[in-house]
């Protein structure tokens, strides 16, 4: 697997080797020993799978307790995936890294603990799968506003014919960065 560092060094784009022929393809998406060799010595405890229609924006979510790192990928369709640094003392606090993940490119995105995470569906439908380093803890979940002016994420809405994202009520009511709960970067 090839590793590409994003503009935030802890956020990684992983490009697996894909072996394919006229019958289909094979790729390895996770091997604990390889991750450990790369310094990503995390134990994954929960797998999630979601399906969303074009224009759905999920996020930007994070948990203040049972903080999750996420290894994410798309098995059907295409999304614009985003990680925002919520570690208050980090030199990249409030900055974001982003990547397009699709069933065609088969890339994986590593979102470390201490980051808010979200994605926008660019295709007619997308299936999104992710491994988490801790369990879902709804009591401590927070949501950063997708359109926070300080973070200023360049969501590719118009490029994909999306006039406005489809949001849950929780995401519509998310925090702006100055009011959002943050992490002590020494925790990670």
C-alpha positions in Angstrom: 0.0 0.0 0.0 1.3 3.5 -0.9 1.0 6.2 1.8 0.4 9.8 0.8 0.6 12.4 3.6 -2.0 15.1 3.4 -1.5 18.8 4.2 -2.0 17.7 7.9 0.7 15.2 8.5 -1.3 12.9 10.7 -4.1 12.5 8.1 -3.1 9.9 5.5 -4.4 8.9 2.0 -3.7 5.2 1.5 -3.6 3.8 -2.0 -3.7 0.0 -2.0 -2.3 -2.2 -4.8 -5.2 -3.5 -6.9 -4.8 -6.8 -8.8 -7.3 -7.1 -11.5 -8.1 -8.9 -14.7 -11.2 -9.6 -16.9 -12.7 -11.6 -13.9 -12.6 -8.7 -11.4 -10.1 -7.5 -8.8 -8.5 -8.1 -5.4 -7.0 -5.7 -2.9 -6.0 -5.8 0.7 -7.7 -3.0 2.7 -6.3 -3.7 6.1 -3.5 -5.8 7.7 -2.7 -5.0 11.4 1.1 -5.8 11.0 1.5 -3.4 8.1 -0.3 -0.6 10.0 2.0 -1.2 13.0 5.1 -1.1 10.8 3.9 2.3 9.6 3.5 3.6 13.2 -0.3 3.3 13.1 -0.6 1.0 16.0 -4.4 1.3 16.6 -6.8 -1.4 17.5 -10.0 -1.3 15.6 -13.1 -2.3 17.6 -16.1 -1.4 15.4 -16.9 -1.5 11.6 -19.7 0.7 10.2 -21.4 0.8 6.7 -23.6 3.6 5.5 -25.5 4.3 2.3 -26.4 7.8 1.2 -27.9 9.5 -1.8 -26.2 12.3 -3.9 -25.9 15.6 -2.0 -26.1 14.0 1.4 -23.5 15.5 3.7 -22.7 13.6 6.9 -20.7 15.4 9.5 -18.5 16.8 10.7 -18.7 14.4 13.6 -16.4 13.6 16.5 -16.7 12.3 20.1 -15.2 14.0 23.2 -15.1 10.6 25.0 -14.2 7.3 23.5 -12.5 9.4 20.7 -12.4 7.5 17.5 -9.8 7.2 14.8 -11.4 6.1 11.5 -10.1 4.2 8.5 -12.6 5.0 5.8 -13.3 3.9 2.2 -16.0 3.9 -0.4 -17.2 0.6 -1.9 -19.8 2.1 -4.2 -20.0 5.5 -5.7 -17.9 8.6 -4.8 -17.5 11.0 -1.9 -15.6 14.1 -0.9 -14.1 13.1 2.5 -12.9 15.7 5.1 -11.0 15.6 8.4 -10.8 18.8 10.5 -8.1 19.1 13.3 -9.9 19.7 16.6 -6.8 19.6 18.7 -6.6 23.1 20.3 -2.8 23.2 20.7 -2.0 21.7 17.3 -0.3 23.8 14.7 -3.0 22.7 12.3 -6.0 23.4 14.6 -9.1 24.3 12.6 -7.5 23.2 9.3 -8.8 20.5 7.1 -7.5 17.7 4.8 -9.7 16.3 2.1 -9.7 13.5 -0.5 -12.0 12.1 -3.1 -12.7 8.4 -2.3 -14.5 6.2 -4.8 -15.1 2.7 -5.8 -12.8 3.3 -8.8 -9.8 4.7 -7.0 -10.2 2.4 -4.0 -8.3 4.8 -1.8 -8.6 4.7 2.0 -8.4 7.8 4.3 -7.0 7.7 7.8 -8.7 10.2 10.1 -6.9 10.1 13.5 -8.5 10.6 16.9 -8.9 14.3 17.7 -10.4 15.1 14.3 -13.9 15.9 13.1 -14.9 13.8 10.1 -17.5 14.2 7.4 -18.2 13.4 3.8 -20.4 14.7 0.9 -21.8 12.2 -1.6 -20.9 13.1 -5.2 -22.4 10.2 -7.0 -26.1 9.2 -7.3 -25.5 6.8 -4.3 -22.5 5.9 -2.2 -21.8 3.2 0.2 -19.2 4.2 2.8 -17.4 1.8 5.2 -15.1 2.6 8.1 -13.2 0.9 10.9 -13.2 2.8 14.2 -10.7 2.7 17.0 -13.4 3.1 19.7 -17.1 2.5 20.1 -19.8 4.9 19.2 -20.6 7.1 22.2 -23.6 9.3 21.4 -23.6 11.1 24.8 -20.3 12.8 23.9 -20.8 13.3 20.2 -20.3 16.8 18.7 -20.9 18.1 15.3 -18.9 20.9 13.7 -20.8 23.0 11.1 -20.1 21.9 7.6 -20.1 25.5 6.5 -18.0 27.0 9.3 -16.4 30.2 7.9 -13.2 29.8 9.9 -12.5 26.3 8.6 -13.8 27.3 5.1 -14.0 23.9 3.6 -14.1 24.0 -0.2 -17.0 21.5 -0.7 -17.3 20.7 -4.4 -21.1 21.3 -4.5 -21.5 23.1 -7.8 -18.9 21.0 -9.6 -21.2 18.0 -9.0 -24.6 19.8 -9.6 -25.5 20.0 -5.9 -27.3 23.2 -5.1 -27.3 22.6 -1.3 -26.3 19.6 0.8 -28.9 17.4 2.5 -28.2 17.5 6.2 -29.6 15.9 9.4 -31.0 18.2 12.0 -28.0 17.4 14.2 -25.6 18.6 11.5 -27.7 21.7 10.7 -27.3 22.6 14.4 -23.6 21.9 14.6 -21.1 24.1 16.4 -19.1 26.9 14.8 -15.4 26.4 15.5 -15.0 29.2 18.1 -17.8 27.5 20.2 -17.0 23.9 19.5 -15.6 21.5 22.1 -11.9 20.8 21.3 -9.3 18.4 22.4 -6.0 18.9 24.3 -3.5 17.9 21.7 -1.3 16.2 24.3 -4.0 13.6 24.7 -3.0 12.0 21.4 
